[in-house]
């Protein structure tokens, strides 16, 4: 993907294009920002723009054409002058950095500039970080090292001081919708929902299973409606059994979805705009439900489910624990306050 096609983080895009234009690419960069915001894509685009066969001509000046053999091969991770280093298990080991240190001093084999992209650089082991530091002390002009990290402060200060840092932010909802329209076209309602669920993180959007999310959300919203009505104890206990029988990871994912629904209901009960909620496709249904529950009951539910999540660190019976939370929700039925006079 070329700089022209990249959406968001415009300041970083401008900085990188100017460096390419001046021919003064720094030897080491730190691309910092939350997982999934596009750090790796920006690094690959920079590598493509520096090596693209058509980048010096016309409208592709200082950008990639996305159409020449070089661009295709970089996108396919098959270009010898663009190397990616990823954690080997739980960490990046010293052997990996020693290999990088040897490679970095070779001149480009095919292109104009070599790029070494170190993913999750905060997972460098101490000896590996020290090995990299030695390389950064005398960097060769024909190689660029890009460290990608969600935790830049976890890097050695001596590494941070030798690198140019760019901070990447999630896309706005509008930018995310535009990105999805261009790259992953789907019905408008799905695009709006996915843009909100992924919180501006492009990497999450490509892997998010929207149909699975909607299926689980349907069950959890039904449970919330049972809690709100409080008149069908049997079905409420069946809902607790359904949720409690999940494996721990799936149980936590369900709690995450439940928390999003509760947040949306809380916003609407407090008089907030429907445009601010995450589950935008359920706005009508949630707007009707929110005042029926009220702010006080919602606050109590959020507190109880937060307590349930905290107990997961212990070896609890998830079905019994969930039953307890749902039964306590019935006790709060008498407290219905919408927050409106």
Secondary structure, DSSP 8 states (H G I E B T S, - for coil): --TTT--S-HHHHHHHHHHHHHT---SEEEEE-STTSSHHHHHHHHHHHHH-TTTTSGGGTTS--S-SHHHHHHHTT--TTEEEE--BTTBB-HHHHHHHHHHTTS--SSSS-EEEEETTGGGB-HHHHHHHHHHHHT--TTEEEEEEES-GGGS-HHHHTTSEEEE-----HHHHHHHHHHHS---HHHHHHHHHHTTT-HHHHTT--HHHHHHHHHHHHHHHHHHHH---HHHHHHHHHHHHTS-HHHHHHHHHHHHHHHHHHHHHHTT--GGG-S-GGGHHHHHHHHHHH-HHHHHHHHHHHHHHHHHTTS---HHHHHHHHHHHHHHTTT----S--
